[in-house]
Amino acid sequence: MQVRNGMRRIGALLAAMLAANATAATASTAEVPSPEAQVQILDLLEREALYRNNVDWLAARKRLASLQAYPGALHTALREIIAESTGGHGAWMTLARKREATERSRQVGADAVARATVAGAVDARIGWVVIEGYAATPGGTRQDAFNQDIQRALRWQEVIRGKDSGDRCGWIVDLRSNSGGNMWPMLLGVAPLLRTSPTGVEEVGSFATARASQRWSLTPTTVQIEGRPMLGFGRPGYSLKQPGAPVAVLVGSNTGSSGEATMLSFRGRPQARSFGQSTAGFSTSNDTRPLVDGSVLAITTAVMKDRNGNGAGARITPDEPTTGDAATLAAAQAWLLAQPACQGR
């Protein structure tokens, strides 16, 4: 599966947000792609969408053609066709709407980081890191996006460095507010906790289509797919003082798309266990495609799998289901403190 024209594969914030915000969707019913973009959307979906066989494409084209004079009905029909062919994960958006979605996700992530900072509810031997939803600001150049991605990955690694006092015997990775975005900065940013050794190449997951499987892996400097670098520092990133320390991963119903990819990357890692509630159910991969009228299509093309090849593109149940933030944190902390690394400390 190729990432065409240099576009980076991202897990969409879009579908989960829109599904949770009916008011915004209703307000946007008059927004429709140009006729040329509609043709482009249907061609892309018919050729590449993961669940394209669920749609009668001749009937879909006739349906849209009959609704050209009715923008609201056209918008609804297009959303239904996209949802059916992408399992509800894909979305069409104007660039302005995509910017709004990105900003909303950033605010949710900032709020989650603030809550974790003041929580003060974990043992001093445990480090707590929030990996929030993230995507580069839409509409910029590829270099702008690359610079933002690198800075975000560096920021997450610096948070880990700052908490790695040498007294940490275990870690919490909090993905409960991570509704998605670009998975590559997330995997690179959390690499000090995800990797079990400071050297070598470590496979952490994959994309699967009907045609092929593409493995994700981490090196000391980069995150890559099938050996092709997707994002890297150009130098070794941070390495834990205690490499391979146990990690508890917190997830919930707002953990979606690239948040689910990050969760899956920890599955099968020695000394890792997940806690919380089932995820949003968008553990599939989106490509974002620019359209002729300046809008964008997030098209679902693959299923995400963990490092052992497990994953169905649906909701992911944590290893230890818990209800409520307090119970989730308590269970994660109890498990971490019971691990050999924390005994006698």
MOMO-V802281 format. One record per helix or strand of 2 or more residues. SS is the DSSP state (H for helix, E for strand). FROM is the first residue (numbers start at 1). TO is the last residue. If there is no record, write none. Layout:
# MOMO-V802281
ss={SS	SS}
from={FROM	FROM}
to={TO	TO}
This chain:
# MOMO-V802281
ss={H	E	H	H	H	H	H	H	E	H	E	H	E	H	H	E	E	E	E	E	H	E	E	E	E	H	H}
from={4	9	14	22	35	52	57	71	91	95	126	142	170	183	191	202	213	222	228	246	258	272	284	296	320	325	340}
to={6	11	19	27	48	54	66	86	93	119	130	163	174	189	194	208	218	225	232	251	266	276	290	305	321	337	342}
